[in-house]
Amino acid sequence: MKKFSTIQAMAEKRKGGKKELKKLLPPVLSKKKLAQKGDDRFLAMMCKAINQAGFNWKVIENKWPQFEEAFYGFDLSKLLSLMPEEWDAYIKDVRVVRNGQKIMAMAHNVHFVAEAAEKYGSFAKFMAEWPETDQIGLMAHLKKHGSRLGGQTAQWFMRYIGKDCFVITQDVVWAIKDAGYEIADNPTSKRDLTKVQEAFNTWHDESGLPYCHLSKIAAYSIGSNYDNAEIIKQIKKFSATV
């Protein structure tokens, strides 16, 4: 298997050196800081990730202040008190994406977050305490108990909230395969996801880097070589949500 130091060297060469690569790595919250975040922010980022899936991300970003207003700042107590007809009314609310399935997912996830908060003290604590070495286990849990939180939607939700995690983009898949792991081009089976987790656990043990940075460095090492300035611009936007 290819060592992560080799993958990192490839990324450094493509992005202009070690210092330049470091500028392209997003912030990752400590477990303590993640556990201190309000559960409203977790619900908000679930909503954002779900609405971005299969939609123009820039549209969601531009409308996001309206989402915040429409959903009462994602205040759990207010959303838990909504009647079914009030949820139905969102289908005609121009402040949000008027997609019935995504609105009903939001209604379901309000209860999902609230139930986990009651069990663990807060949803934030639940997320913070789940080990990064078993991200695929967390992804399975979100898919099973949440609504529309499967696949990359769950991964982007975790990234948005500041959880240390990998995102299985196409470039990351190529990097994992190039490192010697046999996985499908679209790794969704339990077998393939286990191998993805194995790759990241091995790289983490080798480098000591957070999983989020391992994911980014792997992506930068192969495939599309996007402009550094544009990446930094996106990181600044992302940092505002973490």
N, C-alpha and C positions, 0 to 999 in steps of 0.2 A: 504494500500500500504506500502511496505517496505521502511523505511527511508534510505536516501543515507548514513547516518552515519553508518548504519548496513552493507551496501554494501562495504563501505570504510574499515570497520573493517575486513571484510572477505578478502579483497584484501591485507591488511597489514599482516594478519596472513599467507597468502599463499606466500607472497613475502619477508618475513623476518623482518617485522616491518615498522613503519612509515617512518624512515629515508631511508630505502632501497626502499620503494615504491616511495618516492619522486624522487629518482635517475632515475626511470623508466618513468618519465613523460616528454614528448617532449616539445620543446620551442613553444611558441605561440606569434606571433607578436601583438603589440598594433595596434589599428586602424590607428594611425598616421604613424607608421612605415610601415604598409601594404600599405597605400596610397602613400608612397614615393617610392615604388618599381617600377622598369621599366616595362612597358607593355610587353617587350620582354621576361621577366621571366615568366609572366603569360602564354604567348603563349607557351613557352618552356615546362612548367609543364603540360599544356593541352596535348601537344604532347607526353610527357613521359607517362602520365596516359593512354592515348588512345592506345599507342603501347604496354604497359604492359598488357592490357586487353586480356586475352586468350593466353598469350605468356609467355615465361620464363623471369621473372623479371631480373634475373642476366645477361641474354644476353643483355637486353636493357641497364642495368647499365654499362656493359662493353663497349658497343658501343656508349655510350652517347656523348663522345667527338667528335665522327664522325657525330652524329646527329647535334651537334652544328655547326660543320664545314659545313656540307651539306646545312643547312638552314640559313647560314649567321649569326650565333649567334642569330637567331630568330628576326632579325632586321625587323620591320614592313615595313618600307619604301622600303627596298630591295625586300621583299617577295611580296608586293603589286604590284611591277612592273613586276613580272614574267608573261610570256605569257603562254597560255594553253599548248603549246608543251614543255615548260620548266618544268611544273609540271608533264607532262607525262613522262619526262625523268627520274624522280625519281624512277619509277617502275623498272629501270635497274641499279639504283645507289646502289652499295654494301655498302655504308656508312650508309644506313638506312634500315628499314624493308621494303622489296619490296612488299607491300600489297597495291593494287590500292585503295581500299576503305579507308584505313587509310591515304594515301597520299592525296586523295581528301578531306578527313575530315580536314586535315591540311590546305589545300587551302581555304576551307570554313571558318575555324576558324580565319584565318588571317583577313578576312573581318569582321567577328563577333567582334573581339577585336577592330579593327580600328573604326567600327561604334559606339561601346559603348564608346570608347575613345573620339570620336568627340562629343558625346552627353553629357558625364559626366565630361569631362576634361581629364580623363585618365581611362583606364580599371581598374587600381589599385584603383582609387577613387570609382568606381562603386562597386567593390568587398568589399572594406573596409566599405562602408556606408550601405551595406545590413545587417539588424539586425540578430544576431545569433538566436533570438527567432523565426525566420521564415526561418530556413535553408531549409526546404522542399520547400518553395517558390522559393528560389534561385536555388535549384536543378531542379525544374520544368522549370525555366527560361533558365538555361544552356542547358537543354535537348531540349527545344523548339527552341531556337535561335542559339545554337551551333550545332556542328556535332559530333556524337558519344560521347556525354557527358551525357549520362543517367546513372542511377543506381550508382554503386560504383565508376565508372570512375570519375564522378563529385566529389564524396566525397574525393577520393584520390588526385585529382587535388587540391582541397581546402586545404587538409592537407599538400601537398607538398609546396604550396605557402606560408603557414603560417597563413591562415585564421583560426580563432577559429571555429572549427566544430567537429561534431561527425562523426564516420565512422561505418556503421551498419554491422559489422562483425558478424559471427555466435555466437561468445562468447558474444558480446554485445546484440544480440537478446535474448540469453538465460538469461542474467542478467535482461533484461527488463521484460521478462516473469516471471522470478523468483520473481521480485519485485511486481508482481500482475497485470501487464497490459496484456490484451488479444490481442495478435497480432499473425499473421501467422509466421511460421518458416522462410519464405522468404517474409518479409514485403515490398511489392511493391505497393499495392493499396493505394489510397489516404487516406482511412480510417486508415489503419495500419501505414502509414507514419505520419499521424496526431497524432496518439497515441505515436509513437516514439518521436516526437517533444514535446509532452505534458510531457513525462517522463523526458526528458532532461531539459525542462524549469522548471519543479518542482524541480529536483535535483539541478539546478543552483540557484534557489531561496533559497533552504535549505542550500546549502554549500557555495555559493559565488565563486565556482571554475569555471574556464573556461570550455567551452564545450569539448574541446580537452582532458582535464584532466579527466573530468567526463567519457568520452568515454573509455579512457585507464583504469581507475580504475574499471569501470564496467566489462571490458574484463578480467582484472586480477583477479576479484573476483570469477570467475566461469570458467568451461571448461578447456581447455588445459593450463597447468601451465609450460610455457616455461622458460628456464634457464635465470636468470637475466643478466649474462654476455653477452649472445647473444643479449638480448634486448637492453642493453646499447650500444653494437656495432652498432646495427641498428639505434639507436637514433643519434649516432655520424655521421653516413652517412647522415641521414635525416637532421640534423642540418646544414650541409654544403650547403643544397639547400635553406634554409629559410633565 
